[in-house]
Amino acid sequence: MSLRGCSVVPVTGTARALIVCQRSSAFWGLGCPKTHSRSKTRLVPLAIAHTWRKLILRREHGDNRLADTIKLLQPASLLALLVTLVLLFGFQGGQILALPYL
């Protein structure tokens, strides 16, 4: 089986954790050479959020404005998380059913 250029060998026992770790590192752009080009684009939302937070906190009453912004974005972020999970399992459902114990 191949995951974005990584070789993953199906095994059981303790090595299963290593496969999961390898999958997550490939997802975040850390594990495999073919994913390093995508790692910068995965950091863009983090950089935008960090910059936005710093700008809000620099303003007058920054703590209150940040709390209001978080309250405003909470429903949208929850909806985005649920949509992401539905899409993830929707697109990967066949793979999950094919390898249920991996």
PEMO-V902317 format. One record per residue. N is the residue number from 1. RES is the residue in three letters. OMEGA is omega in whole degrees, 0 to 359 (NA if undefined). Layout:
# PEMO-V902317
n->[N N]
res->[RES RES]
omega->[OMEGA OMEGA]
This chain:
# PEMO-V902317
n->[1 2 3 4 5 6 7 8 9 10 11 12 13 14 15 16 17 18 19 20 21 22 23 24 25 26 27 28 29 30 31 32 33 34 35 36 37 38 39 40 41 42 43 44 45 46 47 48 49 50 51 52 53 54 55 56 57 58 59 60 61 62 63 64 65 66 67 68 69 70 71 72 73 74 75 76 77 78 79 80 81 82 83 84 85 86 87 88 89 90 91 92 93 94 95 96 97 98 99 100 101 102]
res->[MET SER LEU ARG GLY CYS SER VAL VAL PRO VAL THR GLY THR ALA ARG ALA LEU ILE VAL CYS GLN ARG SER SER ALA PHE TRP GLY LEU GLY CYS PRO LYS THR HIS SER ARG SER LYS THR ARG LEU VAL PRO LEU ALA ILE ALA HIS THR TRP ARG LYS LEU ILE LEU ARG ARG GLU HIS GLY ASP ASN ARG LEU ALA ASP THR ILE LYS LEU LEU GLN PRO ALA SER LEU LEU ALA LEU LEU VAL THR LEU VAL LEU LEU PHE GLY PHE GLN GLY GLY GLN ILE LEU ALA LEU PRO TYR LEU]
omega->[182 179 180 177 180 175 179 181 178 178 178 175 186 182 179 178 179 178 178 179 180 178 182 178 176 179 182 177 183 193 190 182 183 182 183 179 180 185 179 180 178 179 182 179 178 180 179 180 180 180 179 180 179 179 179 182 179 182 177 184 184 180 179 179 178 178 178 180 179 178 180 184 185 179 180 180 177 178 179 178 180 178 178 179 179 180 180 180 177 181 183 183 179 179 179 179 180 182 187 185 181 NA]
